[in-house]
Amino acid sequence: MVQIITDSSTLYTPDEARALGFEAVPLCVSIGDFDGRDLLLDMKDFYARIERGEIPKSSQPPIGEVLDVFEKYSDCEIINISMADGLSGTYQSACGVREMIDNNEHIHVINSTTLCGPHRYMVEKAQKMKEDGCSAKEILDWLDYAATTHESFLIPQDFAFLRRGGRLTPMAAAIGSVLKIKPVMTQTPDSKKLDKFTIKRTLKAAVQAVIKQMKEKGVDSRYIVHVSHAEAFSDAKKVMGWLAEEFPDVEIQMLDLGAAFVTQGGPQCVAIQYIEK
């Protein structure tokens, strides 16, 4: 029997995940004098604290909780699908927990090389494959392939969040001092950091540059596209409209980012991501 385990990069709460048959251990978030868990805190209060100048931080799920979940399914082939190594310590932490367990050959810790929308889809598809009777090897083989078919673009509103997070290349960090621009960030080839994709003056121009890249990569009805945002519904809706005009046959989903990812991308950020189905 196969058991899928993941983290809150999928934007599933623990209860939502269990209702669908898998486990999602939430990342940790702190801001001011408050410590909480991703997707389980009051986002209105979280944004209000940011407005007051409090700086949020995020970290991987507690080792003890991951250990408990692994041990809970000791009689299963565990496939733990973590968010991108380098953008979080979640993958390395899960690898460390695996090493703490004797006879751990049944535990497979997978670096999704992505986060949020594509990560969510990888977990959903892995769960469906499990329900359809696929073996752990079949699921692992698909995950290996899927990790090569995605791309992510982040359009931040407040570049200071990305700089503080330390997940930028040095060159990318330098553009944060330029005013009145729309930088578009993407993952480096090793997926471990964010680098500059382009710089535009308007949101529409930034999205058009992403659309051009998607067309060059052959995005069509074989793919699913996610537009995620941090309390930027109006901008996200515009982005979805522009994408729908150019890709009328592509499924496009909108997602609200949780606190752990607002911590990195900042309030009002919008992300465009795609992955092959």
C-alpha positions in Angstrom: 0.0 0.0 0.0 1.2 3.5 -0.9 0.8 6.6 1.3 1.4 10.1 0.0 2.8 12.7 2.4 3.6 16.3 1.6 3.8 19.8 3.2 1.7 23.0 3.0 3.4 24.3 -0.1 0.5 22.4 -1.8 -1.8 24.9 -0.2 -3.8 22.1 1.4 -4.5 22.2 5.2 -3.9 18.9 7.1 -7.7 18.3 7.3 -8.2 19.0 3.6 -5.4 16.6 2.7 -6.7 13.8 5.0 -10.1 14.2 3.4 -8.4 13.5 0.1 -6.4 10.5 1.4 -2.9 12.0 2.0 -1.1 13.9 4.7 0.2 17.5 4.5 2.4 18.7 7.4 2.3 22.5 7.6 5.3 24.8 7.6 6.0 27.0 10.6 5.4 30.8 10.5 6.3 33.5 13.0 5.6 37.2 13.0 6.1 39.6 15.9 5.2 37.7 19.1 3.1 35.1 17.3 4.1 31.6 16.2 1.8 29.6 14.1 1.4 27.1 11.3 1.0 27.8 7.6 -2.7 27.8 6.4 -3.9 27.5 10.0 -3.6 31.1 11.1 -5.8 34.2 10.7 -4.7 35.8 7.5 -6.4 39.0 8.2 -4.4 39.4 11.4 -1.3 38.2 9.5 -1.6 41.0 6.9 -2.4 43.5 9.6 0.8 42.7 11.4 2.8 43.2 8.2 1.1 46.6 7.7 2.3 47.5 11.2 5.8 46.7 10.2 6.2 43.3 11.7 8.5 41.0 9.6 7.3 37.4 9.1 9.6 34.4 9.0 8.9 30.8 7.9 10.6 27.5 8.5 10.2 23.8 7.7 7.7 21.6 9.6 8.9 20.3 13.0 11.0 17.2 12.7 9.0 15.5 15.4 5.8 15.8 13.4 7.3 14.5 10.2 8.7 11.6 12.2 5.3 10.9 13.7 3.7 10.8 10.3 6.3 8.5 8.9 5.9 6.1 11.8 2.1 6.3 11.5 2.4 4.7 8.0 5.3 2.3 8.8 3.5 -0.5 7.0 3.1 1.5 3.8 5.4 2.5 0.9 5.7 6.2 1.8 6.2 8.8 -0.9 7.0 12.1 0.7 6.7 14.9 -2.0 8.5 18.0 -0.6 8.6 21.5 -2.0 11.7 22.6 -3.9 15.0 22.0 -2.1 16.8 25.3 -1.6 13.6 27.4 -1.5 12.9 25.6 1.8 14.6 23.3 4.2 11.6 21.0 4.0 13.2 18.4 1.7 16.5 18.2 3.6 14.5 17.9 6.9 12.4 15.0 5.5 15.6 13.3 4.3 17.1 13.7 7.9 14.0 12.2 9.4 14.1 9.3 7.0 17.7 8.5 8.2 16.4 8.4 11.8 14.2 5.5 11.0 15.5 1.9 11.0 14.7 -0.2 7.9 13.7 2.9 6.0 13.7 1.4 2.5 9.9 1.9 2.3 10.3 5.7 2.6 10.9 7.7 -0.6 11.6 11.5 -0.1 11.1 13.3 -3.4 12.3 16.8 -4.2 9.4 18.2 -6.3 11.8 21.0 -7.5 8.7 23.3 -7.4 6.2 24.8 -5.0 2.6 25.8 -4.7 0.5 25.2 -7.9 2.7 22.6 -9.7 3.6 21.0 -6.3 -0.1 20.8 -5.5 -0.8 19.1 -8.9 2.0 16.6 -8.4 0.5 15.5 -5.1 -3.0 15.4 -6.5 -1.9 13.2 -9.5 0.2 10.9 -7.3 -2.8 10.4 -5.0 -5.0 9.6 -8.0 -2.4 7.2 -9.4 -2.4 5.5 -6.0 -6.2 5.2 -6.0 -6.1 3.8 -9.5 -3.9 1.0 -8.2 -0.5 2.2 -9.5 2.6 0.9 -7.7 5.0 3.1 -5.8 7.5 2.7 -8.6 5.0 3.9 -11.2 4.2 6.9 -9.1 7.9 7.7 -8.5 8.7 7.4 -12.2 5.9 9.8 -13.1 7.1 12.3 -10.4 10.6 12.2 -11.8 9.2 13.1 -15.2 6.8 15.7 -13.9 9.6 17.5 -12.1 11.0 18.3 -15.6 7.8 19.8 -17.0 7.1 22.8 -14.8 8.1 26.4 -14.7 7.3 29.2 -12.3 7.2 33.0 -12.5 6.8 35.4 -9.5 5.9 39.0 -9.9 6.6 40.6 -6.4 5.1 43.9 -5.3 7.5 44.4 -2.3 11.0 43.2 -3.3 12.2 43.5 0.3 10.5 40.2 1.2 12.5 38.3 -1.4 15.8 40.0 -0.4 15.3 39.1 3.3 14.4 35.5 2.4 17.9 35.0 1.0 16.6 32.9 -2.0 17.8 35.3 -4.7 21.0 35.1 -6.8 23.2 38.2 -6.0 22.4 39.7 -9.4 18.7 39.3 -8.8 18.9 40.9 -5.3 20.5 44.0 -6.8 17.4 44.9 -8.8 15.4 45.5 -5.7 16.7 49.0 -5.5 15.2 50.0 -8.8 11.9 51.9 -8.4 8.7 51.7 -10.4 9.4 48.4 -12.1 7.8 45.0 -12.4 10.5 42.4 -11.9 9.6 38.9 -12.9 11.5 36.2 -11.1 11.9 32.5 -12.0 13.8 29.6 -10.6 17.4 29.0 -11.4 18.2 25.8 -13.4 18.8 23.8 -10.2 15.5 25.1 -8.8 17.2 26.2 -5.6 17.1 30.0 -5.9 15.2 32.7 -7.7 16.7 34.8 -10.5 15.6 37.6 -12.8 13.6 36.5 -15.7 12.8 40.0 -17.0 11.9 43.6 -15.8 8.9 45.5 -17.2 7.1 48.7 -16.4 3.6 47.3 -16.0 1.9 44.2 -14.8 0.5 43.5 -18.3 3.9 43.8 -20.0 5.3 41.4 -17.3 2.6 38.9 -18.0 3.0 39.2 -21.8 6.7 38.3 -21.3 5.7 35.2 -19.4 3.1 34.3 -22.0 5.8 34.6 -24.7 8.0 32.2 -22.8 5.1 29.8 -22.2 4.3 29.7 -25.9 8.0 29.0 -26.7 7.9 26.1 -24.3 4.9 24.7 -26.0 2.3 25.1 -23.3 -1.1 23.9 -24.5 -4.1 21.8 -23.4 -1.6 19.1 -22.1 -0.7 21.5 -19.2 -2.4 23.1 -16.2 -1.7 26.7 -15.2 -1.9 28.1 -11.7 -2.2 31.8 -10.9 -1.5 32.3 -7.2 -1.7 35.5 -5.3 -1.1 37.2 -1.9 -4.3 39.2 -1.3 -4.1 40.5 -4.9 -7.3 39.1 -6.3 -7.9 42.0 -8.7 -4.4 41.6 -10.3 -4.7 37.8 -10.3 -8.1 38.0 -12.1 -6.5 40.3 -14.7 -3.7 37.8 -15.2 -6.1 34.9 -15.6 -8.0 36.9 -18.2 -4.8 37.6 -20.2 -3.7 34.0 -20.0 -7.2 32.7 -21.0 -7.1 34.9 -24.2 -3.8 33.4 -25.3 -4.4 29.8 -24.0 -8.2 29.2 -24.5 -7.8 25.4 -24.2 -5.7 25.4 -21.1 -7.1 24.8 -17.6 -6.2 27.7 -15.4 -6.8 27.7 -11.6 -6.5 30.5 -9.1 -5.0 29.9 -5.7 -4.6 32.0 -2.5 -1.1 31.9 -1.1 -0.6 30.9 2.6 1.4 32.8 5.1 4.6 30.9 4.5 4.7 32.0 0.9 3.6 35.6 1.6 6.6 35.6 3.9 8.8 35.0 0.8 7.0 36.7 -2.1 5.5 39.5 -0.1 1.9 40.9 0.0 0.3 41.6 -3.3 2.6 39.3 -5.2 1.3 37.2 -8.1 2.7 33.9 -9.4 2.2 32.2 -12.7 3.1 28.5 -12.9 2.5 25.6 -15.2 3.1 21.9 -15.3 2.3 19.1 -17.7 -0.7 17.0 -16.6 
